[in-house]
Amino acid sequence: MSSAFDYQTAFARTVGWVTTSELQRMRGARIAIAGLGGVGGAHLLTLVRLGIGHFRIADPDIFELHNMNRQVGAALSRLDRPKVEVLEEMARDINPELEIDAFPQGISPDNLDAFLAGVDVYVDGLDFFAFDIRRQVFAACAERGIPAVTVAPLGMGAALLNFRPGGMSFDAYFDLHDGLDDEELALRFMIGLAPAMLQMGYLADPTAVDLAARRGPSTPMACDLCAGVMGTEVLKLLLGRGTVTWAPRGVHFDAYRQRLARTWRPGGNRNPLHRLLIRMARKRLHAQRAHQRAATPGVQ
């Protein structure tokens, strides 16, 4: 199969938006993606089609039925198979010349050095609630001078934050530190990702958001939008052209509301507006929980 493959022909239609020499630069680039679920799988295939030639991918999970609504690798024929195995097959079916280092055990402090070695850009695809390892990965990127891109699928939109080595750190922006429980981490992460909160205006069933149970609704549109935004940011970072927005600035586009919000929050979650939003979200969460307890006989 690889003998019939020709890189220049396969990605010729990209030329025009990039030059031939820029395409070759992307071919030689190495991208690390942790998490191959809703956004991570779409991220990988988008970057493969962009012409990126080298990847590090990590995910310890298998595909399950509840992944079907949003994950590009999810299909009945692939249930119970490891996500890294499926996505590597899909990626090589696009470009059989790819160099892919797979980490089927996922990311941990023990393999973080190997995962990030020689990487040009890190792309975040970790589960929303993977707070501890996400903090470690972003800190490791900052230490190694690796720019990190995260695009969150919220409602039917995408919220972008980029973290520049030497700039505002991930922990500083989200105001994260040891000792916070998962619920507080989730609130701070949610508000920090999308301070414009464009998605909340059309949430049809608030009970579907259960931070304590680590559960929230999702859509395929959001994941696909995230992949497009992410691919564009990676292209700009690799080629050194175009405007890159760095934290504490962010961008949130919501397709349902057809709105674009550009945010600037000096201090991140320490900003007075963010502190207010977090307090309001905390009160709403507690009120919702009290309502659910009252509506469920026998639950205290």
C-alpha positions, 0 to 999 in steps of 0.5 A, a space after each residue: 500500500 505504501 508503495 502506491 502512496 505519494 505525499 506530494 500528490 496526497 496533500 497537493 490541495 493544501 498548497 496555495 494556503 501554504 507554500 510547498 516549502 511550508 508543507 514540507 516543514 509541516 511534514 517534518 513536525 512532531 505533534 503530541 496529543 494526549 487523549 483520543 476521545 471526542 476532540 483528540 481523535 478529530 485532532 489527530 485526523 485533522 493534523 494528519 490531513 494537514 500533512 503533519 508527519 510525526 505524532 505522539 498519541 496517548 490514551 488508555 481507554 477503549 471505545 464504548 457505546 456511549 462514545 458514539 455521538 461524538 468520537 471519530 473512532 467510535 463505530 460498532 465494529 470498533 467497540 472494545 478496541 483500544 483508542 490508540 490502536 484504532 486511531 493509529 490505523 485510521 491515521 495510517 490509512 490516510 498517510 502510511 508514511 506517518 511516524 507514530 509513537 503510541 502510548 496505550 497506557 496513557 500519560 503519567 509522570 513516568 512517561 511524560 519525558 518520552 511523550 514530549 521529547 522532540 515535540 513542536 506543539 502539544 495538543 490537549 485532548 484529555 478528558 475534561 475531568 483529568 485535572 491532575 495529569 493535565 496540570 502536569 502535562 501543561 507544566 512540563 510543556 512550559 518547562 520544555 518550551 513547548 507551546 500548548 493548545 487546548 480547544 474545549 468542545 462546549 455546547 455547539 461551539 469551541 473555546 480556544 486557549 493557547 499557552 506560551 512558554 514564558 507566558 501565563 501558565 496553565 495553573 496561574 490562569 485557572 488558579 489551580 493548586 493542590 488541595 482543591 476538590 474535583 468539583 472546585 477544579 471542574 468549576 474553575 476549569 469550566 469558567 476559565 475555558 469559556 468566560 463568555 459562557 455562550 453555550 449556557 443560553 441553550 442548555 435544554 436539560 441542566 440535570 445532564 451536567 453532573 460535575 460530581 459524577 464527572 458527566 456532561 453532555 456533548 455534540 459532534 459539532 463541537 468536536 469538529 469545530 474544535 479540530 478545525 480551530 486547533 489545526 489552524 493554531 498548529 499551522 500558525 505555530 509551526 509556520 510562524 505566521 498569523 496571529 496567535 492568541 495567548 492566555 489570558 486572552 481567548 476566543 470562543 465561537 458558538 455555532 448555535 448562537 452564531 456568536 464570536 467572543 474574544 476574551 481578555 482576563 488579566 489574572 485569569 480566574 483571579 480576575 474579579 469577573 471570573 471570581 464572580 462567575 465561579 461563585 455564581 456557578 457554585 451557588 447554582 450547582 448547590 441549588 440544583 443539587 438541593 432541588 434534586 435531593 428534594 425531588 428524590 424521596 429517601 435521598 438526603 
